Amino acid sequence: MGDDKPCRSSEAVPLIGSGKPSRRHQSLCVSVALIALLIVTITIAISSFTPSNDPLDPDVRDRIRREWDIELHQHQQEVLKRIDTKNRWRLEDDDRIHLREQWRTEVEEHKRDMEETRRREEQEKTILREKWSREVEEHEREVAKRRKHEEEERLRLNMFWTDLASHTCTTYATREYTARLVNVPSYYNRRVEACMATSVMIHGTEYTPKWCEDHGPNNVIGHWEIDQHEPDCASFWVWYKDFGCISPGSGQRRIEHYLDNIPSGGDWKEFCATTPASFRGMHFMGAEFCFTKNGATWGHWVIDDESCK
């Protein structure tokens, strides 16, 4: 094309020309030939190294057969793994089923053991209750029998009280009394029991002794503490004093009372602690704290008070 000359002469060009081809023309022809040779070489090389996919080619069939063998082996391995996994799962399921059965059996045995234990305990408790009931009934019969015998013997011996005397007040509205039991035979060895069972008339009411002292057949002393109809023993509170809140925010208030009419010879602490008091809608069996000041007895209380908060 253009001014370039072809690499080979035209048929119109005489075989014997007028002159030789130019050097540029010769180089171009050589380059084209080398490029063509290189393309052919590369094509041949690629064809030789690229595996054929023609199924009729024995090499291709062998290659495909080997690939199938590999895939088959891998498939068989996967199948074996799945079979092994299923076997392990089945064994684990069997173990769990066996374990559940074992637990169920143990639970049932435990329940049976507990029921048997409870049954035995209830049976033992029933036996013990029956035994205790029989022992209590027998004891009560023996006590009643003994008391009846003692009462008959005491009545037969005609024991009675003499020398009944009143003494000092012992506590709030309570006075002590004593008396001596007489007509007690010297051979009688149940003098204290006879003393405790023999009543005496005080203020129109019969009372049995609170305790007895045995100083011999004709010197059995009974002691009474009578808390009825004893006005001379009844102390009382006067001069109510409200000292207000103990401290700001304490929630407590301090109250004091003066104790009056303490019996002569009476213990001021005892009467202060046992004389009832009522104030601010509350009732107390005695003072919380007692003290004396200038010969007077005072009771002290600390009470809860919402107005002191």
C-alpha positions as CSV (number, residue, x, y, z in Angstrom):
1,M,0.0,0.0,0.0
2,G,1.2,3.5,-0.7
3,D,4.8,3.7,-1.6
4,D,5.7,0.4,0.1
5,K,6.7,-2.4,-2.2
6,P,5.4,-5.9,-1.6
7,C,7.7,-8.6,-0.2
8,R,7.5,-10.7,-3.4
9,S,7.6,-9.5,-7.0
10,S,4.5,-9.3,-9.1
11,E,4.1,-11.7,-12.0
12,A,4.4,-8.6,-14.2
13,V,7.9,-7.9,-13.0
14,P,10.6,-9.6,-15.1
15,L,12.6,-12.3,-13.4
16,I,15.7,-10.6,-14.4
17,G,15.2,-7.1,-13.2
18,S,16.9,-4.0,-13.9
19,G,18.3,-4.0,-10.2
20,K,18.4,-5.6,-6.7
21,P,15.6,-5.0,-4.0
22,S,16.3,-2.3,-1.4
23,R,17.6,-3.1,2.1
24,R,14.4,-1.7,3.8
25,H,12.3,-4.0,1.8
26,Q,14.3,-7.1,2.8
27,S,14.1,-6.2,6.6
28,L,10.3,-5.9,6.4
29,C,9.9,-9.3,4.8
30,V,12.1,-10.9,7.4
31,S,10.1,-9.4,10.3
32,V,6.8,-10.6,8.9
33,A,8.2,-14.1,8.5
34,L,9.5,-14.1,12.1
35,I,6.1,-12.9,13.4
36,A,4.3,-15.6,11.5
37,L,6.7,-18.2,12.7
38,L,6.2,-17.1,16.3
39,I,2.4,-17.3,16.0
40,V,2.6,-20.7,14.6
41,T,5.0,-21.9,17.3
42,I,2.8,-20.5,20.1
43,T,-0.3,-22.1,18.7
44,I,1.4,-25.5,18.5
45,A,2.7,-25.1,22.1
46,I,-0.7,-24.2,23.4
47,S,-2.3,-27.1,21.5
48,S,0.3,-29.5,22.9
49,F,-0.1,-28.4,26.6
50,T,-3.9,-27.9,26.6
51,P,-5.6,-31.2,27.5
52,S,-8.0,-32.5,25.1
53,N,-11.7,-32.9,26.0
54,D,-12.5,-35.3,23.3
55,P,-14.3,-38.3,24.9
56,L,-13.0,-40.5,22.2
57,D,-9.4,-39.7,23.2
58,P,-8.1,-42.6,25.4
59,D,-6.2,-40.2,27.5
60,V,-9.3,-38.1,28.1
61,R,-11.2,-41.2,29.1
62,D,-8.5,-42.3,31.5
63,R,-8.5,-38.8,33.0
64,I,-12.2,-38.8,33.4
65,R,-12.2,-42.3,34.9
66,R,-9.6,-41.2,37.5
67,E,-11.6,-38.1,38.4
68,W,-14.7,-40.3,38.8
69,D,-12.7,-42.7,41.0
70,I,-11.6,-39.8,43.2
71,E,-15.1,-38.4,43.5
72,L,-16.4,-41.9,44.2
73,H,-13.8,-42.4,47.0
74,Q,-14.7,-39.0,48.4
75,H,-18.4,-39.8,48.3
76,Q,-17.8,-43.1,50.0
77,Q,-15.8,-41.4,52.7
78,E,-18.6,-38.9,53.3
79,V,-21.1,-41.8,53.4
80,L,-18.9,-43.6,56.0
81,K,-18.6,-40.4,58.1
82,R,-22.4,-39.9,58.0
83,I,-23.0,-43.6,58.9
84,D,-20.5,-43.2,61.8
85,T,-22.2,-40.0,63.0
86,K,-25.6,-41.7,62.9
87,N,-24.2,-44.6,64.8
88,R,-22.8,-42.3,67.5
89,W,-26.1,-40.4,67.7
90,R,-27.9,-43.7,68.0
91,L,-25.6,-44.8,70.8
92,E,-26.0,-41.4,72.5
93,D,-29.8,-41.7,72.2
94,D,-29.6,-45.3,73.7
95,D,-27.4,-44.0,76.5
96,R,-29.9,-41.1,77.2
97,I,-32.8,-43.5,77.1
98,H,-31.0,-45.9,79.5
99,L,-30.0,-43.0,81.8
100,R,-33.6,-41.7,81.8
101,E,-34.8,-45.2,82.7
102,Q,-32.2,-45.5,85.4
103,W,-33.3,-42.1,86.8
104,R,-36.9,-43.1,86.7
105,T,-36.1,-46.3,88.5
106,E,-34.1,-44.4,91.1
107,V,-36.9,-41.8,91.6
108,E,-39.5,-44.6,92.0
109,E,-37.2,-46.4,94.5
110,H,-36.6,-43.1,96.4
111,K,-40.3,-42.4,96.5
112,R,-41.0,-46.0,97.8
113,D,-38.2,-45.6,100.4
114,M,-39.6,-42.2,101.5
115,E,-43.1,-43.6,101.7
116,E,-41.9,-46.5,103.7
117,T,-39.8,-44.2,106.0
118,R,-42.8,-41.9,106.5
119,R,-45.0,-45.0,107.2
120,R,-42.6,-46.3,109.8
121,E,-42.2,-42.9,111.4
122,E,-46.0,-42.4,111.6
123,Q,-46.3,-45.9,113.0
124,E,-43.5,-45.2,115.6
125,K,-45.2,-41.9,116.5
126,T,-48.5,-43.6,116.9
127,I,-47.0,-46.2,119.1
128,L,-45.2,-43.5,121.2
129,R,-48.4,-41.4,121.5
130,E,-50.3,-44.4,122.6
131,K,-47.5,-45.3,125.1
132,W,-47.4,-41.7,126.4
133,S,-51.2,-41.6,126.6
134,R,-51.2,-44.8,128.6
135,E,-48.4,-43.5,130.9
136,V,-50.2,-40.2,131.4
137,E,-53.4,-41.9,132.2
138,E,-51.6,-44.3,134.5
139,H,-49.8,-41.4,136.2
140,E,-53.0,-39.4,136.6
141,R,-54.7,-42.5,138.1
142,E,-51.8,-43.0,140.5
143,V,-51.8,-39.3,141.5
144,A,-55.6,-39.3,141.9
145,K,-55.4,-42.5,143.9
146,R,-52.6,-41.1,146.1
147,R,-54.4,-37.8,146.6
148,K,-57.6,-39.6,147.5
149,H,-55.7,-41.8,150.0
150,E,-53.9,-38.8,151.5
151,E,-57.2,-36.9,151.7
152,E,-58.9,-39.8,153.4
153,E,-55.9,-40.2,155.7
154,R,-55.8,-36.5,156.5
155,L,-59.5,-36.4,157.1
156,R,-59.2,-39.5,159.3
157,L,-56.4,-37.9,161.3
158,N,-58.4,-34.6,161.4
159,M,-55.4,-32.3,160.5
160,F,-56.3,-28.6,160.5
161,W,-54.7,-25.1,160.6
162,T,-54.1,-23.0,163.6
163,D,-52.3,-19.7,164.5
164,L,-53.2,-18.1,161.1
165,A,-51.3,-14.8,161.0
166,S,-50.9,-11.9,158.5
167,H,-47.5,-10.4,157.7
168,T,-46.1,-7.6,155.7
169,C,-47.0,-6.8,152.1
170,T,-44.7,-8.6,149.7
171,T,-45.7,-6.9,146.4
172,Y,-48.5,-4.8,145.0
173,A,-51.8,-5.6,146.7
174,T,-50.4,-8.8,148.1
175,R,-49.8,-9.9,151.7
176,E,-48.2,-12.9,153.2
177,Y,-50.0,-15.2,155.6
178,T,-48.8,-18.2,157.7
179,A,-50.4,-20.9,159.7
180,R,-49.4,-24.1,161.6
181,L,-50.8,-27.5,160.7
182,V,-51.8,-29.4,163.8
183,N,-52.9,-32.9,164.7
184,V,-50.2,-34.5,162.6
185,P,-49.1,-37.9,163.9
186,S,-45.4,-38.3,164.6
187,Y,-45.2,-41.4,162.4
188,Y,-46.8,-39.6,159.4
189,N,-44.0,-39.1,156.8
190,R,-46.0,-37.1,154.2
191,R,-46.4,-33.9,156.2
192,V,-45.5,-31.5,153.3
193,E,-48.0,-33.2,151.0
194,A,-50.6,-32.9,153.7
195,C,-49.7,-29.2,154.2
196,M,-50.0,-28.4,150.5
197,A,-53.4,-30.2,150.2
198,T,-55.0,-28.6,153.3
199,S,-56.8,-25.3,152.6
200,V,-57.4,-22.4,154.9
201,M,-60.1,-19.7,154.9
202,I,-58.9,-16.1,154.3
203,H,-61.3,-13.2,153.6
204,G,-64.1,-15.7,153.1
205,T,-62.2,-17.7,150.5
206,E,-60.3,-21.0,150.8
207,Y,-56.7,-21.0,149.7
208,T,-54.1,-23.8,149.7
209,P,-50.5,-22.9,150.7
210,K,-48.0,-21.6,148.2
211,W,-45.2,-23.5,150.0
212,C,-44.7,-25.4,153.2
213,E,-41.9,-25.8,155.8
214,D,-41.6,-29.0,157.7
215,H,-40.0,-28.5,161.1
216,G,-41.4,-31.6,162.7
217,P,-44.8,-33.4,163.3
218,N,-46.3,-30.5,165.3
219,N,-44.4,-27.7,163.5
220,V,-45.5,-27.8,159.8
221,I,-45.8,-24.1,158.6
222,G,-47.8,-23.1,155.5
223,H,-47.3,-19.9,153.6
224,W,-49.8,-18.0,151.5
225,E,-49.5,-14.9,149.3
226,I,-53.0,-13.4,149.1
227,D,-53.6,-10.8,146.3
228,Q,-57.3,-10.3,147.0
229,H,-58.9,-7.8,149.4
230,E,-55.7,-6.3,150.5
231,P,-56.1,-2.5,150.1
232,D,-53.4,-1.6,152.6
233,C,-50.9,-3.3,150.2
234,A,-52.1,-1.3,147.1
235,S,-49.6,1.4,146.2
236,F,-50.5,3.9,143.5
237,W,-49.0,6.5,141.2
238,V,-49.5,10.3,141.6
239,W,-47.9,13.5,140.3
240,Y,-47.6,12.6,136.6
241,K,-44.7,14.5,135.0
242,D,-44.1,14.7,131.2
243,F,-40.5,15.8,130.6
244,G,-41.1,16.0,126.8
245,C,-38.9,14.5,124.1
246,I,-35.7,12.9,125.1
247,S,-33.9,14.8,122.2
248,P,-35.0,16.3,118.9
249,G,-35.7,13.5,116.4
250,S,-35.4,10.7,119.0
251,G,-39.1,9.7,118.6
252,Q,-39.3,9.0,122.4
253,R,-40.8,10.8,125.3
254,R,-39.8,10.6,129.0
255,I,-42.5,10.2,131.7
256,E,-42.1,10.1,135.5
257,H,-44.6,9.2,138.3
258,Y,-44.4,9.5,142.1
259,L,-45.2,6.2,143.9
260,D,-47.5,6.7,147.0
261,N,-48.8,4.4,149.7
262,I,-45.9,2.1,149.9
263,P,-46.7,-0.3,152.9
264,S,-44.5,0.0,155.9
265,G,-41.6,-2.5,155.6
266,G,-42.3,-3.0,151.9
267,D,-39.6,-3.2,149.4
268,W,-39.8,0.1,147.3
269,K,-38.2,-1.6,144.3
270,E,-40.7,-4.4,144.3
271,F,-43.7,-2.1,144.6
272,C,-42.4,0.3,142.0
273,A,-41.9,-2.6,139.5
274,T,-45.3,-4.2,140.2
275,T,-47.7,-1.2,140.7
276,P,-49.8,-0.8,137.5
277,A,-49.8,2.5,135.7
278,S,-51.9,4.0,132.9
279,F,-51.3,7.2,130.9
280,R,-51.5,8.5,127.3
281,G,-53.8,5.5,126.4
282,M,-51.2,2.9,127.5
283,H,-51.1,0.5,130.4
284,F,-48.0,-0.8,132.2
285,M,-47.7,-3.5,134.8
286,G,-45.0,-1.4,136.5
287,A,-42.3,1.2,136.0
288,E,-39.5,0.6,133.5
289,F,-37.0,2.1,135.9
290,C,-37.2,3.0,139.6
291,F,-35.2,5.4,141.7
292,T,-35.5,7.3,145.0
293,K,-34.9,11.0,145.5
294,N,-35.2,12.7,148.8
295,G,-36.8,9.7,150.3
296,A,-39.5,9.5,147.6
297,T,-39.9,6.7,145.1
298,W,-40.2,7.6,141.4
299,G,-41.1,5.5,138.4
300,H,-39.5,6.3,135.0
301,W,-40.8,5.4,131.5
302,V,-39.5,6.0,128.0
303,I,-42.3,5.7,125.4
304,D,-42.4,6.0,121.6
305,D,-43.9,9.2,120.4
306,E,-44.3,10.2,116.7
307,S,-44.5,13.9,117.7
308,C,-40.8,13.6,118.9
309,K,-39.5,12.7,115.5
